[in-house]
């Protein structure tokens, strides 16, 4: 997603967690750096259905930091070109509406 190439820091993240009924399917996943995975799970970042990365202002408000992440806000994320391998827009919308700390 961020074009990171250092394999030890890349993780597969569920958009809808498996524990909450999310499936182990490519369309319910994002390949994220470990720090972004954690922020995604906690709702401090999200990916819009238009495949843009958003960083919550709450990161700054809750922890008085985030300067590493705010420059990424609004950037287009990289996804596979084949539609069947891309994240499901409805699942991303759900993350935006129920997890993201707007």
C-alpha positions in Angstrom: 0.0 0.0 0.0 2.8 2.5 0.9 5.3 0.8 -1.5 7.4 -0.4 1.4 9.9 -3.0 0.3 11.3 -4.1 3.7 9.6 -7.5 4.0 10.2 -7.8 7.8 7.9 -4.8 8.5 5.0 -5.8 6.1 1.9 -7.3 7.6 -1.4 -8.5 6.2 -4.2 -6.4 7.9 -7.9 -7.3 7.9 -10.2 -4.4 7.0 -12.9 -6.1 9.0 -11.2 -8.2 11.7 -11.6 -11.9 11.5 -12.8 -11.9 15.2 -15.7 -9.6 14.1 -16.8 -11.7 11.1 -14.3 -10.6 8.6 -13.2 -13.2 6.1 -9.7 -14.4 5.3 -10.0 -13.0 1.7 -7.7 -10.8 -0.3 -10.5 -8.2 -0.7 -10.7 -7.9 3.1 -7.1 -7.1 3.4 -4.4 -4.5 3.1 -0.6 -5.0 3.0 0.6 -2.5 5.6 3.8 -1.6 7.4 3.5 -2.8 11.0 3.1 0.7 12.4 0.4 1.6 9.9 -1.3 -1.7 10.6 -1.5 -0.9 14.3 -2.8 2.7 13.6 -5.4 1.2 11.1 -6.6 -1.3 13.7 -6.9 1.5 16.3 -8.7 3.8 13.9 -6.1 6.5 13.7 -5.7 6.0 9.9 -8.0 4.6 7.3 -8.2 4.1 3.6 -11.2 5.5 1.8 -13.2 3.6 -0.9 -11.4 6.0 -3.3 -8.1 4.5 -2.1 -6.8 7.5 -0.3 -5.0 7.3 3.1 -6.5 9.5 5.8 -4.9 10.3 9.1 -7.1 11.2 12.0 -6.6 14.5 13.8 -7.2 12.5 17.0 -3.6 11.1 16.7 -2.3 14.5 17.4 -5.1 15.3 19.9 -4.8 12.0 21.9 -1.0 11.7 21.8 0.4 15.1 20.8 2.3 13.5 17.9 1.8 12.0 14.5 4.2 14.2 12.5 5.5 11.1 10.6 2.0 10.3 9.4 0.3 13.6 8.6 2.4 14.1 5.4 0.8 10.9 4.1 -2.8 12.3 4.6 -4.6 12.3 1.3 -2.1 10.2 -0.6 -3.2 7.6 -3.1 -2.5 4.1 -1.9 -1.0 1.4 -4.1 -3.1 -1.6 -4.8 -2.9 -4.5 -7.2 -4.1 -3.6 -10.7 -6.4 -6.7 -10.9 -9.8 -5.8 -9.5 -10.2 -9.2 -7.7 -7.1 -8.5 -5.6 -8.1 -4.9 -4.6 -9.7 -4.1 -1.2 -13.5 -4.1 -1.2 -14.8 -0.5 -1.2 -17.8 -1.5 1.0 -15.4 -2.9 3.6 -13.3 0.2 3.5 -16.4 2.3 3.9 -17.4 0.3 6.9 -13.9 0.9 8.5 -14.3 4.6 7.8 -17.7 4.7 9.5 -17.2 2.4 12.4 -13.5 2.4 13.3 -11.9 5.5 12.0 -11.5 8.2 14.7 -12.7 11.2 12.6 
